[in-house]
Amino acid sequence: MIRVEDLTHSYGDTRVLDGVSTTIADGEFVLVVGANGSGKTTLVRQCNGLVEPDSGTVTVDGTPVHEDLVRARTRVGMVFQHPRDQLVAATVGADVAFGPENLGLDRDTVDARVADALDAVGMAGREDERVDELSGGEEARVAIAGALAMEPAHLILDEPLAGLDATGRDAVRSRLAALHADGASVVVVTHDLHEWFDTADRVVALADGCIVADGPPDSVRDALADVAVDVPP
Ligand SMILES: Nc1ncnc2c1ncn2[C@@H]1O[C@H](COP(=O)(O)OP(=O)(O)OP(=O)(O)O)[C@@H](O)[C@H]1O
Protein backbone atom coordinates (compact mmCIF):
# COMPACT_ATOMS: atom_id res chain seq x y z
CA MET A 1 0.00 0.00 0.00
CA ILE A 2 1.16 3.53 -0.77
CA ARG A 3 -0.10 6.04 1.77
CA VAL A 4 0.23 9.77 1.14
CA GLU A 5 -0.49 11.90 4.19
CA ASP A 6 -0.91 15.67 4.24
CA LEU A 7 1.79 16.25 1.66
CA THR A 8 2.99 19.76 0.95
CA HIS A 9 5.63 20.72 -1.59
CA SER A 10 6.93 24.04 -2.90
CA TYR A 11 9.40 24.98 -5.60
CA GLY A 12 10.91 28.19 -4.25
CA ASP A 13 8.00 30.32 -3.07
CA THR A 14 5.44 28.50 -5.19
CA ARG A 15 3.39 25.86 -3.40
CA VAL A 16 2.49 23.09 -5.86
CA LEU A 17 1.10 20.47 -3.45
CA ASP A 18 -1.02 21.63 -0.56
CA GLY A 19 -2.12 19.08 2.01
CA VAL A 20 -2.56 16.10 -0.32
CA SER A 21 -3.70 12.82 1.26
CA THR A 22 -4.66 9.62 -0.51
CA THR A 23 -3.99 5.90 -0.37
CA ILE A 24 -3.22 3.44 -3.15
CA ALA A 25 -4.40 0.07 -1.91
CA ASP A 26 -2.67 -3.13 -2.95
CA GLY A 27 -4.04 -4.23 -6.29
CA GLU A 28 -5.74 -0.93 -7.09
CA PHE A 29 -5.66 0.73 -10.53
CA VAL A 30 -5.68 4.50 -10.01
CA LEU A 31 -5.64 7.37 -12.49
CA VAL A 32 -4.17 10.75 -11.54
CA VAL A 33 -5.61 13.56 -13.64
CA GLY A 34 -5.64 17.35 -13.69
CA ALA A 35 -4.62 20.36 -15.76
CA ASN A 36 -1.02 21.12 -16.75
CA GLY A 37 0.89 22.27 -13.71
CA SER A 38 -1.66 20.96 -11.19
CA GLY A 39 1.02 18.93 -9.36
CA LYS A 40 0.54 15.39 -10.71
CA THR A 41 4.18 14.67 -11.52
CA THR A 42 5.38 16.26 -8.28
CA LEU A 43 2.97 14.03 -6.37
CA VAL A 44 3.92 10.74 -7.98
CA ARG A 45 7.66 11.47 -7.82
CA GLN A 46 7.36 11.61 -4.03
CA CYS A 47 6.30 7.97 -4.07
CA ASN A 48 9.80 6.74 -4.83
CA GLY A 49 11.71 9.56 -3.22
CA LEU A 50 12.66 11.58 -6.30
CA VAL A 51 11.18 14.65 -4.66
CA GLU A 52 11.28 15.26 -0.93
CA PRO A 53 8.21 16.90 0.63
CA ASP A 54 8.28 20.10 2.68
CA SER A 55 5.93 18.38 5.11
CA GLY A 56 3.78 15.28 5.24
CA THR A 57 4.82 11.69 4.52
CA VAL A 58 4.63 8.98 1.91
CA THR A 59 4.87 5.41 3.17
CA VAL A 60 5.31 2.38 0.95
CA ASP A 61 4.13 -0.86 2.50
CA GLY A 62 4.48 0.69 5.95
CA THR A 63 7.92 2.34 5.64
CA PRO A 64 8.39 6.08 5.00
CA VAL A 65 10.00 6.49 1.58
CA HIS A 66 12.86 8.67 2.80
CA GLU A 67 13.78 6.21 5.56
CA ASP A 68 14.69 3.57 2.99
CA LEU A 69 15.00 4.85 -0.57
CA VAL A 70 16.35 1.59 -1.96
CA ARG A 71 13.41 -0.34 -0.60
CA ALA A 72 10.95 2.25 -1.91
CA ARG A 73 12.50 2.15 -5.38
CA THR A 74 12.43 -1.64 -5.42
CA ARG A 75 8.78 -1.75 -4.37
CA VAL A 76 7.63 1.16 -6.56
CA GLY A 77 8.47 1.03 -10.26
CA MET A 78 8.35 4.38 -12.03
CA VAL A 79 8.09 5.33 -15.68
CA PHE A 80 8.87 9.00 -16.20
CA GLN A 81 7.10 11.48 -18.40
CA HIS A 82 10.25 11.92 -20.50
CA PRO A 83 11.46 8.34 -20.98
CA ARG A 84 14.83 9.30 -22.46
CA ASP A 85 15.79 10.54 -18.98
CA GLN A 86 15.61 7.03 -17.57
CA LEU A 87 17.48 5.07 -20.24
CA VAL A 88 20.85 4.17 -18.74
CA ALA A 89 22.63 1.70 -21.01
CA ALA A 90 23.92 1.53 -24.58
CA THR A 91 21.65 -1.22 -25.83
CA VAL A 92 17.98 -2.05 -25.38
CA GLY A 93 18.70 -5.38 -23.67
CA ALA A 94 21.26 -3.89 -21.28
CA ASP A 95 18.92 -1.08 -20.41
CA VAL A 96 15.98 -3.32 -19.54
CA ALA A 97 18.32 -5.69 -17.67
CA PHE A 98 19.75 -2.90 -15.49
CA GLY A 99 17.02 -3.00 -12.83
CA PRO A 100 16.72 -6.79 -12.49
CA GLU A 101 20.54 -7.07 -12.36
CA ASN A 102 20.55 -4.63 -9.46
CA LEU A 103 18.09 -6.87 -7.67
CA GLY A 104 20.82 -9.53 -7.75
CA LEU A 105 18.90 -11.97 -9.94
CA ASP A 106 20.77 -14.69 -11.83
CA ARG A 107 21.54 -14.27 -15.55
CA ASP A 108 18.86 -16.66 -16.82
CA THR A 109 16.16 -14.94 -14.76
CA VAL A 110 17.31 -11.51 -15.91
CA ASP A 111 17.35 -12.61 -19.55
CA ALA A 112 13.89 -14.15 -19.25
CA ARG A 113 12.51 -10.99 -17.65
CA VAL A 114 14.07 -8.81 -20.35
CA ALA A 115 12.62 -10.97 -23.14
CA ASP A 116 9.19 -11.01 -21.51
CA ALA A 117 9.15 -7.24 -20.86
CA LEU A 118 10.24 -6.41 -24.42
CA ASP A 119 7.57 -8.75 -25.75
CA ALA A 120 4.98 -6.95 -23.59
CA VAL A 121 5.76 -3.61 -25.25
CA GLY A 122 5.96 -5.00 -28.80
CA MET A 123 9.77 -4.99 -29.02
CA ALA A 124 10.53 -8.71 -28.78
CA GLY A 125 14.00 -9.71 -29.93
CA ARG A 126 15.40 -6.16 -30.16
CA GLU A 127 17.87 -6.53 -27.26
CA ASP A 128 20.93 -5.66 -29.36
CA GLU A 129 19.66 -2.38 -30.81
CA ARG A 130 21.35 0.82 -29.71
CA VAL A 131 19.31 3.01 -27.35
CA ASP A 132 20.57 6.21 -28.99
CA GLU A 133 19.14 5.08 -32.33
CA LEU A 134 15.59 4.53 -31.09
CA SER A 135 12.60 6.66 -32.05
CA GLY A 136 10.78 8.57 -29.31
CA GLY A 137 8.01 5.97 -29.14
CA GLU A 138 10.55 3.14 -28.99
CA GLU A 139 12.34 4.92 -26.13
CA ALA A 140 9.03 5.09 -24.30
CA ARG A 141 8.46 1.38 -24.85
CA VAL A 142 11.94 0.50 -23.57
CA ALA A 143 11.42 2.65 -20.47
CA ILE A 144 8.17 0.83 -19.75
CA ALA A 145 9.85 -2.54 -20.36
CA GLY A 146 12.56 -1.59 -17.85
CA ALA A 147 9.95 -0.93 -15.18
CA LEU A 148 8.01 -4.11 -16.01
CA ALA A 149 11.18 -6.21 -15.77
CA MET A 150 11.58 -5.15 -12.12
CA GLU A 151 8.19 -6.78 -11.38
CA PRO A 152 7.47 -4.13 -8.75
CA ALA A 153 4.60 -4.45 -6.28
CA HIS A 154 3.46 -0.97 -7.34
CA LEU A 155 3.95 0.60 -10.74
CA ILE A 156 3.55 4.32 -11.42
CA LEU A 157 3.57 5.58 -15.00
CA ASP A 158 3.56 9.27 -15.91
CA GLU A 159 1.82 9.66 -19.29
CA PRO A 160 2.88 6.18 -20.48
CA LEU A 161 1.04 6.30 -23.80
CA ALA A 162 2.54 9.62 -24.94
CA GLY A 163 4.27 9.14 -28.27
CA LEU A 164 3.09 5.54 -28.73
CA ASP A 165 1.27 4.42 -31.85
CA ALA A 166 -2.04 2.53 -31.64
CA THR A 167 -0.33 -0.87 -31.48
CA GLY A 168 1.99 0.28 -28.72
CA ARG A 169 -0.87 1.81 -26.74
CA ASP A 170 -2.88 -1.40 -26.97
CA ALA A 171 0.13 -3.50 -25.92
CA VAL A 172 0.91 -1.30 -22.91
CA ARG A 173 -2.73 -1.01 -21.83
CA SER A 174 -3.30 -4.74 -21.97
CA ARG A 175 -0.06 -5.51 -20.12
CA LEU A 176 -0.98 -3.08 -17.34
CA ALA A 177 -4.46 -4.59 -17.12
CA ALA A 178 -2.85 -8.02 -16.80
CA LEU A 179 -0.50 -6.78 -14.06
CA HIS A 180 -3.47 -5.34 -12.23
CA ALA A 181 -5.32 -8.66 -12.60
CA ASP A 182 -2.27 -10.36 -11.08
CA GLY A 183 -2.50 -8.13 -8.00
CA ALA A 184 -0.06 -5.28 -8.64
CA SER A 185 -1.17 -1.74 -7.95
CA VAL A 186 -0.91 0.52 -10.97
CA VAL A 187 -1.02 4.33 -10.99
CA VAL A 188 -1.28 6.13 -14.32
CA VAL A 189 -0.89 9.90 -14.68
CA THR A 190 -2.83 10.86 -17.78
CA HIS A 191 -4.52 13.62 -19.71
CA ASP A 192 -6.42 11.03 -21.70
CA LEU A 193 -9.04 9.58 -19.43
CA HIS A 194 -10.74 7.89 -22.39
CA GLU A 195 -7.84 5.45 -22.73
CA TRP A 196 -8.18 4.24 -19.12
CA PHE A 197 -11.65 5.02 -17.78
CA ASP A 198 -12.93 1.44 -18.06
CA THR A 199 -9.78 -0.08 -16.55
CA ALA A 200 -9.44 2.12 -13.47
CA ASP A 201 -10.80 1.42 -10.00
CA ARG A 202 -10.41 5.03 -8.93
CA VAL A 203 -9.62 8.49 -10.26
CA VAL A 204 -7.75 11.14 -8.25
CA ALA A 205 -8.04 14.66 -9.67
CA LEU A 206 -5.70 17.49 -8.71
CA ALA A 207 -6.29 21.20 -9.18
CA ASP A 208 -3.77 23.78 -7.97
CA GLY A 209 -2.03 21.23 -5.78
CA CYS A 210 -5.15 19.98 -3.99
CA ILE A 211 -7.23 16.85 -4.49
CA VAL A 212 -10.61 17.93 -5.81
CA ALA A 213 -12.03 14.47 -6.62
CA ASP A 214 -11.14 10.98 -5.47
CA GLY A 215 -13.38 8.02 -6.19
CA PRO A 216 -14.52 5.35 -8.66
CA PRO A 217 -14.62 6.71 -12.24
CA ASP A 218 -18.40 7.01 -12.54
CA SER A 219 -18.76 8.72 -9.15
CA VAL A 220 -16.39 11.57 -10.00
CA ARG A 221 -17.71 12.51 -13.46
CA ASP A 222 -19.24 15.82 -12.35
CA ALA A 223 -16.25 16.80 -10.24
CA LEU A 224 -13.92 16.07 -13.16
CA ALA A 225 -16.03 18.16 -15.53
CA ASP A 226 -15.82 21.02 -13.00
CA VAL A 227 -12.02 21.04 -13.29
CA ALA A 228 -12.16 20.74 -17.09
CA VAL A 229 -11.01 17.11 -17.28
CA ASP A 230 -12.56 15.60 -20.39
CA VAL A 231 -14.72 12.64 -19.30
CA PRO A 232 -15.79 9.80 -21.64
CA PRO A 233 -19.56 9.65 -22.36
N1 LIG B 1 11.89 21.25 -10.76
C1 LIG B 1 11.01 22.26 -10.71
N2 LIG B 1 11.39 23.51 -10.35
C2 LIG B 1 10.51 24.53 -10.28
N3 LIG B 1 9.20 24.39 -10.57
C3 LIG B 1 8.76 23.19 -10.94
C4 LIG B 1 9.64 22.06 -11.03
N4 LIG B 1 8.91 20.97 -11.43
C5 LIG B 1 7.66 21.43 -11.57
N5 LIG B 1 7.55 22.74 -11.29
C6 LIG B 1 6.33 23.54 -11.30
O1 LIG B 1 5.42 22.96 -10.39
C7 LIG B 1 4.09 22.97 -10.92
C8 LIG B 1 3.55 21.55 -10.92
O2 LIG B 1 4.31 20.79 -11.88
P1 LIG B 1 4.01 19.26 -12.15
O3 LIG B 1 4.99 18.82 -13.16
O4 LIG B 1 3.92 18.53 -10.87
O5 LIG B 1 2.55 19.37 -12.78
P2 LIG B 1 1.75 18.32 -13.68
O6 LIG B 1 0.34 18.33 -13.15
O7 LIG B 1 2.44 17.03 -13.72
O8 LIG B 1 1.79 19.04 -15.11
P3 LIG B 1 1.72 18.44 -16.62
O9 LIG B 1 0.32 17.96 -16.84
O10 LIG B 1 2.03 19.66 -17.45
O11 LIG B 1 2.76 17.37 -16.75
C9 LIG B 1 4.18 23.62 -12.28
O12 LIG B 1 3.79 24.96 -12.16
C10 LIG B 1 5.65 23.53 -12.65
O13 LIG B 1 6.05 24.63 -13.42
Ligand as a Chemical Component Dictionary entry (heavy atoms), coordinates in Angstrom:
data_LIG
# 
_chem_comp.id                   LIG 
_chem_comp.type                 NON-POLYMER 
_chem_comp.pdbx_formal_charge   0 
_chem_comp.three_letter_code    LIG 
# 
loop_
_chem_comp_atom.comp_id 
_chem_comp_atom.atom_id 
_chem_comp_atom.alt_atom_id 
_chem_comp_atom.type_symbol 
_chem_comp_atom.charge 
_chem_comp_atom.model_Cartn_x 
_chem_comp_atom.model_Cartn_y 
_chem_comp_atom.model_Cartn_z 
_chem_comp_atom.pdbx_ordinal 
LIG N1  N1  N 0 11.892 21.247 -10.756 1  
LIG C1  C1  C 0 11.014 22.264 -10.712 2  
LIG N2  N2  N 0 11.390 23.510 -10.347 3  
LIG C2  C2  C 0 10.512 24.529 -10.283 4  
LIG N3  N3  N 0 9.200  24.394 -10.568 5  
LIG C3  C3  C 0 8.763  23.186 -10.938 6  
LIG C4  C4  C 0 9.637  22.062 -11.032 7  
LIG N4  N4  N 0 8.912  20.975 -11.428 8  
LIG C5  C5  C 0 7.655  21.434 -11.570 9  
LIG N5  N5  N 0 7.553  22.738 -11.289 10 
LIG C6  C6  C 0 6.334  23.541 -11.299 11 
LIG O1  O1  O 0 5.421  22.957 -10.387 12 
LIG C7  C7  C 0 4.094  22.971 -10.915 13 
LIG C8  C8  C 0 3.555  21.552 -10.923 14 
LIG O2  O2  O 0 4.306  20.791 -11.875 15 
LIG P1  P1  P 0 4.009  19.260 -12.152 16 
LIG O3  O3  O 0 4.993  18.819 -13.162 17 
LIG O4  O4  O 0 3.920  18.531 -10.872 18 
LIG O5  O5  O 0 2.548  19.368 -12.783 19 
LIG P2  P2  P 0 1.745  18.320 -13.676 20 
LIG O6  O6  O 0 0.341  18.329 -13.149 21 
LIG O7  O7  O 0 2.441  17.030 -13.716 22 
LIG O8  O8  O 0 1.789  19.037 -15.107 23 
LIG P3  P3  P 0 1.718  18.437 -16.621 24 
LIG O9  O9  O 0 0.324  17.962 -16.844 25 
LIG O10 O10 O 0 2.032  19.657 -17.449 26 
LIG O11 O11 O 0 2.761  17.373 -16.751 27 
LIG C9  C9  C 0 4.181  23.622 -12.278 28 
LIG O12 O12 O 0 3.795  24.961 -12.157 29 
LIG C10 C10 C 0 5.651  23.528 -12.645 30 
LIG O13 O13 O 0 6.046  24.630 -13.416 31 
# 
loop_
_chem_comp_bond.comp_id 
_chem_comp_bond.atom_id_1 
_chem_comp_bond.atom_id_2 
_chem_comp_bond.value_order 
_chem_comp_bond.pdbx_ordinal 
LIG N1  C1  SING 1  
LIG C1  N2  SING 2  
LIG C1  C4  DOUB 3  
LIG N2  C2  DOUB 4  
LIG C2  N3  SING 5  
LIG N3  C3  DOUB 6  
LIG C3  C4  SING 7  
LIG C3  N5  SING 8  
LIG C4  N4  SING 9  
LIG N4  C5  DOUB 10 
LIG C5  N5  SING 11 
LIG N5  C6  SING 12 
LIG C6  O1  SING 13 
LIG C6  C10 SING 14 
LIG O1  C7  SING 15 
LIG C7  C8  SING 16 
LIG C7  C9  SING 17 
LIG C8  O2  SING 18 
LIG O2  P1  SING 19 
LIG P1  O3  DOUB 20 
LIG P1  O4  SING 21 
LIG P1  O5  SING 22 
LIG O5  P2  SING 23 
LIG P2  O6  DOUB 24 
LIG P2  O7  SING 25 
LIG P2  O8  SING 26 
LIG O8  P3  SING 27 
LIG P3  O9  DOUB 28 
LIG P3  O10 SING 29 
LIG P3  O11 SING 30 
LIG C9  O12 SING 31 
LIG C9  C10 SING 32 
LIG C10 O13 SING 33 
# 
